[in-house]
Amino acid sequence: MILRPATPEDKDFFYVLRVDPMASRMSRRGPPTKAEHERWWSRTTDHRYVADADGGPVGTIRISDEGMISIIVSPGLRGKGYGKQMLMLAQPIARSLGFERLQADVAWENQASQGAFLRAGWRPILFEVSV
């Protein structure tokens, strides 16, 4: 697997993954409209990467300027260990970008993502409550 910087040709792949029902359900923001995605894509300063393996894209990673990481694995490829691999490959990239720490906001009910982060050596440090 490799992580490569996203290109303009990857814009639709990012959108398809972002509006996937499972990814949308686990997101804090919900699915964007196509117009919202277009605006985000053209204006963001996030570092965006595509994970390629086995001859094609398997997922995406976004690292914000604040060091928040977000990953999405393609629906048909979930549960195969790609999330852990993506997170492991993102760490040296983040170091090369000047980050000393990365964080992720993983929904409590997103057990699959929690497992990927834990298997990649991350540790949980945040609690939350809705008030």
Secondary structure, 3 states (H helix, E strand, C coil): CEEEECCHHHHHHHHHHHCCHHHHHHCCCCCCCHHHHHHHHHHCCCEEEEEEECCEEEEEEEECCCCEEEEEECHHHCCCCHHHHHHHHHHHHHHHCCCCCCECCCCCCCHHHHHHHHHCCCCCCCCCCCC
